[in-house]
Amino acid sequence: MTARPSPVTRRKTRNEAEALVHVLTTHQVDAIVGKRDVMLVRLKQVEAELERSRDELRGLAAQLQVQREHERASIGREIHDELGQTLTSLQLGLAWMARALPPAQPVQAKIRSLSAMVTTTIRSVKRIAVELRPGVLDELGLVKALQSEARAFQGHTGIRCTFKTNLAKVQCNRTASLAVFRIAQAALTNVARHARASRAVITAITSGPDLVLTDDTDSLGIVGMRERAVALDGTLTLRSPRGRGTTVTVRIPLSRVLVGRS
């Protein structure tokens, strides 16, 4: 028969067991807390790396936009200078042929037809060259360029286009002006591609620390617009209430827009 331990022995054993459990629990807690600190540090490192990646992407987007605009300008100049001059020479040649031949000659009708085709092509070349290289920005500034674009869009498509702004006294730098102009241009292009579109409203205003461009249309595509906004540290939001068309809003910090502050 085994003797039962005395109360003193049992109390001593229990105390030793509780002490051991406390030590083990403390070590486990310390290990968990240590892991949490490591995870927090790693999380901060990942966040910092993501922010650096965003900055690099924004910088890359800006460089790509600048390069793209340089390429557009180069192509626009070549189209305007080379193709435009060739078409003008062709037009002059047809005019010379028309004067040299007797009016009664049947070929005169063909010359007039070809001359009309060349005239139409010259207009198309000028339009494409202007779209590729909007010199109106340098000549008139952002506000008047947007006004001109709205009028031209309404004239070409028959879709009512309204432009509103409070930027008359704001002088914008070339990079931001080109980005805002291209965003508005892309929005109007998407409106023209959809038969359901019946109107377009473009608003360019200063609001607090931002320049806000709002394009309210019946249908809109935003591919490429967000890239231009992000390249200037801006944002683009899209709102499409059912049955009420689409509104795209671009916010760009004025520090990236005003002359001498970018």
Stockholm file with secondary structure:
# STOCKHOLM 1.0

chainA/1-262         MTARPSPVTRRKTRNEAEALVHVLTTHQVDAIVGKRDVMLVRLKQVEAELERSRDELRGLAAQLQVQREHERASIGREIHDELGQTLTSLQLGLAWMARALPPAQPVQAKIRSLSAMVTTTIRSVKRIAVELRPGVLDELGLVKALQSEARAFQGHTGIRCTFKTNLAKVQCNRTASLAVFRIAQAALTNVARHARASRAVITAITSGPDLVLTDDTDSLGIVGMRERAVALDGTLTLRSPRGRGTTVTVRIPLSRVLVGRS
#=GR chainA/1-262 SS CCCCCCHHHHHHHHHHHHHHHHHHHHHHHHHHHHHHHHHHHHHHHHHHHHHHHHHHHHHHHHHHHHHHHHHHHHHHHHIIIIIHHHHHHHHHHHHHHHHHSCTTCTHHHHHHHHHHHHHHHHHHHHHHHHHHSCTHHHHHCHHHHHHHHHHHHHHHHCCEEEEEESCTTCCBCHHHHHHHHHHHHHHHHHHHTCTTCCEEEEEEEEETTEEEEEEEESSCCCTTHHHHHHHTTCEEEEECCTTSCEEEEEEEEGGGTBTTCC
#=GC SS_cons         CCCCCCHHHHHHHHHHHHHHHHHHHHHHHHHHHHHHHHHHHHHHHHHHHHHHHHHHHHHHHHHHHHHHHHHHHHHHHHIIIIIHHHHHHHHHHHHHHHHHSCTTCTHHHHHHHHHHHHHHHHHHHHHHHHHHSCTHHHHHCHHHHHHHHHHHHHHHHCCEEEEEESCTTCCBCHHHHHHHHHHHHHHHHHHHTCTTCCEEEEEEEEETTEEEEEEEESSCCCTTHHHHHHHTTCEEEEECCTTSCEEEEEEEEGGGTBTTCC
//
